[in-house]
């Protein structure tokens, strides 16, 4: 990693951090191949993308107290999560992840074992997604991890938010809302007495907390969807289903054509993991799924057709992950919820607001 001095950090402490990086960077050097003629150790890295491929770039910051709390996540989980949420943006465009740059702000009182665990989580996630760590930065400040993710894809294969058309069907991978329920469990746990906190959580609660703590970027799944389904638009569920569907509608609409979406209530009530955990926590599963956030599953629009049931079955067998039809794109603007009896209700729930 490039090493930059910080005026606010005492020289001795800065030298200690530089020593940490020198020891921690060695295992990542071997990941640089012919595509990376220059990696960690210089002022900047060099990457040569494959001929005929476009470079896809994204950046994401995880801030302590905003995106996570240190009493909820271990340093290793924080590191893994920071990489996953950045790489998830590449998955949303069906781009192949290639490399990451990592910038860490750490409290001056950070101890070496804590820093090592954080970096171990980052390296574990880099191996999981097959990306090289090309460099980054370390400085004192409020705890945060910023990951810049680099990917590649052929221009004709990349999927944006802006191609949905009226008549397309809407699908999601996994269980939207599960991470929100996991966050709810963590928030409630922090309000319990020490004796109550020692009580073992149910399997459903542990599953929800895992969904929040260690989300999975659907990189392999996205490439399969792009190849088999021909999505017209796709997004990862970071802000919540209702908000992210609205993003697709906004980007796919034009001055002459404003699109909307009809979501089917029964589709969400058939998600057993969502309904089970929501019931245990006394939450409304439908509202939870719509507001969601931090799921990092994929929501995509695709042309309707009789082959989709077969594709969904094949997808589940291959990835051990459900893919569920939740509605369709329509010409009437707005997002509406349709009951089994045909009753229509406007969706007012929204997910994460950045400001």
C-alpha positions as CSV (number, residue, x, y, z in Angstrom):
1,X,0.0,0.0,0.0
2,X,1.3,3.5,-0.7
3,X,2.3,5.0,2.6
4,X,1.4,8.6,3.4
5,X,2.3,10.5,6.5
6,X,-0.4,12.3,8.5
7,X,0.4,15.5,10.2
8,X,-2.0,14.8,13.0
9,X,-0.4,11.4,13.9
10,X,2.7,11.3,16.1
11,X,5.8,10.0,14.2
12,X,6.3,7.0,16.4
13,X,2.7,5.9,15.9
14,X,2.8,6.5,12.2
15,X,6.0,4.3,12.0
16,X,4.2,1.6,13.9
17,X,1.4,1.6,11.4
18,X,3.8,1.5,8.5
19,X,5.4,-1.5,10.0
20,X,1.9,-3.1,10.2
21,X,1.4,-2.6,6.5
22,X,4.9,-3.9,5.6
23,X,4.1,-7.2,7.4
24,X,0.5,-7.5,6.2
25,X,1.1,-6.6,2.5
26,X,3.4,-9.5,1.8
27,X,0.7,-12.2,1.3
28,X,-1.1,-10.0,-1.2
29,X,1.9,-9.5,-3.5
30,X,1.6,-13.0,-5.0
31,X,-1.9,-12.2,-6.2
32,X,-0.6,-9.8,-8.8
33,X,-0.2,-11.5,-12.2
34,X,0.5,-10.4,-15.8
35,X,-2.5,-8.1,-15.6
36,X,-0.9,-6.2,-12.7
37,X,2.6,-5.3,-13.7
38,X,2.9,-3.0,-10.7
39,X,1.0,-3.5,-7.4
40,X,1.6,-2.8,-3.7
41,X,4.8,-1.0,-2.8
42,X,4.8,2.0,-5.1
43,X,2.9,5.2,-5.2
44,X,0.2,3.8,-7.4
45,X,-0.7,0.4,-9.0
46,X,-0.9,-0.4,-12.7
47,X,-3.6,-2.6,-14.2
48,X,-3.9,-3.8,-17.8
49,X,-7.5,-4.9,-18.6
50,X,-8.1,-7.6,-21.1
51,X,-8.4,-6.6,-24.7
52,X,-12.0,-5.8,-25.7
53,X,-13.1,-5.3,-22.1
54,X,-14.4,-2.2,-20.4
55,X,-13.2,-1.1,-17.0
56,X,-15.9,-0.9,-14.3
57,X,-15.2,1.1,-11.2
58,X,-17.0,1.7,-7.9
59,X,-16.3,2.9,-4.3
60,X,-18.0,2.3,-1.0
61,X,-17.3,3.5,2.5
62,X,-18.3,1.7,5.7
63,X,-18.3,4.1,8.7
64,X,-18.5,3.0,12.3
65,X,-21.7,4.3,13.9
66,X,-23.4,4.7,10.5
67,X,-23.0,1.4,8.8
68,X,-21.9,-0.8,11.7
69,X,-21.1,-0.8,15.4
70,X,-17.9,-2.3,16.8
71,X,-19.9,-4.0,19.6
72,X,-21.9,-5.8,16.9
73,X,-19.2,-6.8,14.4
74,X,-15.7,-8.2,15.0
75,X,-12.9,-6.5,13.1
76,X,-12.6,-9.5,10.8
77,X,-16.3,-9.2,10.0
78,X,-15.9,-5.4,9.4
79,X,-13.2,-6.1,6.9
80,X,-15.1,-8.9,5.0
81,X,-18.2,-6.7,4.9
82,X,-16.4,-3.7,3.5
83,X,-15.1,-5.7,0.6
84,X,-18.4,-7.5,-0.1
85,X,-20.5,-4.3,-0.3
86,X,-18.1,-2.7,-2.7
87,X,-17.8,-5.7,-4.9
88,X,-21.6,-6.1,-4.9
89,X,-21.9,-2.9,-7.0
90,X,-19.8,-4.7,-9.7
91,X,-22.2,-7.7,-9.4
92,X,-25.1,-5.4,-10.1
93,X,-23.7,-4.6,-13.5
94,X,-22.6,-8.2,-14.2
95,X,-19.0,-7.2,-14.2
96,X,-16.2,-9.6,-13.2
97,X,-14.4,-8.3,-10.1
98,X,-10.6,-8.0,-10.6
99,X,-9.0,-5.9,-7.9
100,X,-9.5,-3.6,-4.9
101,X,-7.9,-0.6,-3.3
102,X,-8.4,-0.2,0.5
103,X,-8.3,3.0,2.6
104,X,-8.5,2.5,6.4
105,X,-9.1,5.2,9.0
106,X,-8.4,3.8,12.5
107,X,-8.6,5.3,16.0
108,X,-5.1,6.2,17.3
109,X,-5.7,3.8,20.2
110,X,-6.2,0.9,17.8
111,X,-4.3,-2.2,19.0
112,X,-2.2,-4.4,16.7
113,X,-4.4,-7.5,17.1
114,X,-7.5,-5.5,16.1
115,X,-5.8,-4.1,13.0
116,X,-4.5,-7.5,12.0
117,X,-8.0,-9.0,12.4
118,X,-9.5,-6.2,10.2
119,X,-6.9,-6.8,7.5
120,X,-7.4,-10.6,7.7
121,X,-11.1,-10.1,7.0
122,X,-10.2,-7.9,4.0
123,X,-7.8,-10.6,2.7
124,X,-10.3,-13.4,3.2
125,X,-12.9,-11.5,1.2
126,X,-10.4,-10.7,-1.5
127,X,-9.8,-14.5,-1.9
128,X,-13.5,-15.2,-1.8
129,X,-14.2,-12.9,-4.8
130,X,-10.9,-13.6,-6.6
131,X,-9.7,-10.0,-6.4
132,X,-6.1,-8.7,-6.0
133,X,-5.4,-6.1,-3.3
134,X,-3.5,-3.5,-5.4
135,X,-2.9,-0.8,-2.7
136,X,-4.6,1.7,-0.4
137,X,-3.9,4.0,2.5
138,X,-3.8,4.0,6.3
139,X,-4.4,7.0,8.5
140,X,-5.7,8.1,11.9
141,X,-9.3,9.1,12.2
142,X,-12.8,7.9,13.0
143,X,-13.1,4.2,12.2
144,X,-14.0,3.6,8.6
145,X,-13.0,1.3,5.7
146,X,-13.3,2.6,2.1
147,X,-12.9,0.0,-0.7
148,X,-12.5,0.9,-4.4
149,X,-13.4,-2.1,-6.5
150,X,-12.3,-2.5,-10.1
151,X,-14.0,-4.9,-12.5
152,X,-14.2,-5.6,-16.2
153,X,-16.8,-6.7,-18.7
154,X,-17.6,-6.6,-22.4
155,X,-19.7,-3.5,-23.1
156,X,-22.4,-5.6,-24.7
157,X,-22.6,-7.8,-21.5
158,X,-22.8,-5.1,-18.9
159,X,-26.2,-4.4,-17.3
160,X,-27.3,-1.0,-16.0
161,X,-30.4,0.2,-14.2
162,X,-31.7,1.9,-17.2
163,X,-33.0,-0.7,-19.6
164,X,-36.3,-1.9,-18.1
165,X,-39.4,-1.9,-20.3
166,X,-43.1,-2.2,-19.7
167,X,-44.0,-5.9,-19.5
168,X,-40.7,-7.0,-18.1
169,X,-40.9,-9.2,-14.9
170,X,-39.2,-8.3,-11.7
171,X,-37.1,-10.9,-9.9
172,X,-34.9,-11.0,-6.7
173,X,-32.3,-13.4,-5.5
174,X,-32.3,-14.6,-1.9
175,X,-34.5,-13.1,0.8
176,X,-34.9,-9.3,0.8
177,X,-35.4,-7.9,4.3
178,X,-33.5,-10.7,6.1
179,X,-30.5,-8.4,6.9
180,X,-32.9,-5.7,8.3
181,X,-34.3,-8.3,10.7
182,X,-30.8,-9.3,11.6
183,X,-30.0,-5.6,12.4
184,X,-33.2,-5.4,14.4
185,X,-32.1,-8.4,16.4
186,X,-28.7,-6.8,17.1
187,X,-30.4,-3.5,18.2
188,X,-32.7,-5.3,20.6
189,X,-29.8,-7.4,21.9
190,X,-27.8,-4.3,22.8
191,X,-30.8,-3.2,25.0
192,X,-30.9,-6.4,27.0
193,X,-29.3,-7.0,30.3
194,X,-26.0,-9.0,30.5
195,X,-28.0,-12.1,31.6
196,X,-30.4,-11.9,28.7
197,X,-27.6,-11.3,26.2
198,X,-26.0,-14.7,27.3
199,X,-29.2,-16.5,26.2
200,X,-28.7,-18.4,23.0
201,X,-30.4,-16.9,20.0
202,X,-32.7,-19.0,17.8
203,X,-31.5,-20.4,14.5
204,X,-33.7,-17.9,12.6
205,X,-32.2,-14.9,14.5
206,X,-28.6,-16.2,14.0
207,X,-29.4,-16.5,10.3
208,X,-30.7,-12.9,10.1
209,X,-27.6,-11.6,12.0
210,X,-25.3,-13.4,9.6
211,X,-27.1,-11.8,6.7
212,X,-26.3,-8.3,8.1
213,X,-22.8,-9.1,9.4
214,X,-21.4,-11.0,6.5
215,X,-23.4,-10.3,3.3
216,X,-22.4,-12.1,0.1
217,X,-21.8,-10.2,-3.1
218,X,-23.6,-12.2,-5.8
219,X,-20.8,-12.0,-8.4
220,X,-21.0,-15.5,-9.8
221,X,-24.8,-15.4,-9.7
222,X,-24.8,-12.1,-11.6
223,X,-22.7,-13.5,-14.5
224,X,-25.1,-16.5,-14.7
225,X,-28.1,-14.3,-14.8
226,X,-26.6,-12.1,-17.5
227,X,-25.9,-15.1,-19.6
228,X,-29.1,-17.1,-19.1
229,X,-31.9,-14.6,-18.4
230,X,-31.0,-11.6,-20.5
231,X,-31.9,-8.9,-17.8
232,X,-32.8,-5.5,-19.1
233,X,-31.9,-3.8,-15.8
234,X,-30.3,-4.8,-12.5
235,X,-29.4,-3.4,-9.2
236,X,-28.1,-4.7,-5.9
237,X,-30.3,-4.3,-2.8
238,X,-28.3,-2.0,-0.6
239,X,-30.8,0.7,0.2
240,X,-34.0,-1.5,0.4
241,X,-36.2,-3.1,-2.2
242,X,-38.7,-0.3,-2.6
243,X,-36.0,2.3,-2.9
244,X,-33.9,0.2,-5.3
245,X,-36.9,-0.6,-7.5
246,X,-37.5,3.1,-7.7
247,X,-34.0,3.6,-8.8
248,X,-34.6,1.2,-11.7
249,X,-37.8,3.0,-12.7
250,X,-36.1,6.4,-12.5
251,X,-33.2,5.3,-14.7
252,X,-35.4,3.4,-17.2
253,X,-38.0,6.1,-17.6
254,X,-37.7,8.9,-20.2
255,X,-39.5,12.2,-20.8
256,X,-42.0,10.4,-23.0
257,X,-42.3,7.2,-21.0
258,X,-42.5,7.1,-17.2
259,X,-42.5,3.5,-15.9
260,X,-43.9,2.0,-12.7
261,X,-44.0,-1.3,-11.0
262,X,-46.6,-3.7,-9.6
263,X,-45.3,-5.9,-6.8
264,X,-47.1,-9.1,-5.8
265,X,-47.8,-9.4,-2.0
266,X,-48.0,-13.2,-2.2
267,X,-44.5,-13.5,-3.5
268,X,-43.1,-12.0,-0.3
269,X,-45.4,-14.0,2.0
270,X,-44.0,-17.2,0.4
271,X,-40.5,-16.4,1.5
272,X,-40.4,-18.7,4.5
273,X,-37.1,-17.4,6.1
274,X,-38.5,-13.9,6.0
275,X,-41.9,-14.8,7.4
276,X,-40.4,-17.0,10.1
277,X,-38.0,-14.5,11.5
278,X,-40.4,-11.5,11.1
279,X,-42.9,-13.5,13.1
280,X,-40.4,-14.3,15.8
281,X,-39.5,-10.6,16.2
282,X,-43.0,-9.3,15.9
283,X,-42.3,-7.5,12.7
284,X,-44.4,-7.2,9.5
285,X,-42.6,-9.3,6.8
286,X,-44.0,-7.3,3.9
287,X,-43.0,-3.9,5.3
288,X,-39.6,-5.4,6.2
289,X,-39.0,-6.7,2.7
290,X,-39.9,-3.4,1.1
291,X,-37.8,-1.2,3.4
292,X,-35.0,-3.8,3.8
293,X,-31.5,-2.5,3.2
294,X,-28.0,-4.2,3.5
295,X,-29.2,-7.4,1.8
296,X,-26.9,-7.1,-1.3
297,X,-29.1,-9.5,-3.2
298,X,-29.8,-8.8,-6.9
299,X,-33.1,-7.3,-8.2
300,X,-33.5,-7.4,-11.9
301,X,-36.0,-7.0,-14.7
302,X,-36.2,-9.5,-17.5
303,X,-38.5,-10.3,-20.4
304,X,-41.4,-12.5,-19.5
305,X,-41.6,-16.0,-21.0
306,X,-42.5,-19.7,-20.2
307,X,-38.8,-20.6,-19.9
308,X,-38.3,-18.6,-16.7
309,X,-39.6,-21.3,-14.3
310,X,-37.0,-23.7,-15.7
311,X,-34.3,-21.0,-15.4
312,X,-35.3,-20.4,-11.8
313,X,-35.1,-24.1,-11.0
314,X,-31.7,-24.4,-12.6
315,X,-30.4,-21.3,-10.8
316,X,-31.5,-22.7,-7.4
317,X,-29.8,-26.0,-8.0
318,X,-26.5,-24.4,-9.2
319,X,-26.2,-21.7,-6.5
320,X,-28.4,-23.1,-3.7
321,X,-30.2,-19.7,-3.8
322,X,-33.8,-18.9,-4.5
323,X,-34.7,-16.5,-7.3
324,X,-38.2,-15.2,-6.9
325,X,-40.6,-13.4,-9.3
326,X,-42.0,-10.4,-7.3
327,X,-43.9,-8.4,-9.9
328,X,-43.6,-6.6,-13.2
329,X,-42.8,-3.3,-14.9
330,X,-45.9,-1.4,-16.0
331,X,-46.6,1.9,-17.9
332,X,-48.4,3.6,-15.0
333,X,-45.9,5.5,-12.9
334,X,-45.3,4.7,-9.2
335,X,-44.9,1.5,-7.2
336,X,-48.0,-0.5,-6.2
337,X,-48.7,-3.6,-4.2
338,X,-51.2,-6.1,-5.6
339,X,-53.0,-8.5,-3.2
340,X,-54.0,-12.0,-4.2
341,X,-57.6,-10.8,-4.8
342,X,-56.4,-8.1,-7.1
343,X,-56.7,-5.2,-4.7
344,X,-54.0,-2.5,-5.4
345,X,-52.3,-0.3,-2.8
346,X,-49.6,2.4,-3.3
347,X,-46.3,1.5,-1.8
348,X,-45.1,4.3,0.5
349,X,-42.3,2.5,2.3
350,X,-38.8,3.5,1.5
351,X,-35.4,2.2,2.6
352,X,-32.1,3.8,3.5
353,X,-31.7,7.6,3.1
354,X,-28.1,8.6,2.6
355,X,-28.7,12.2,3.8
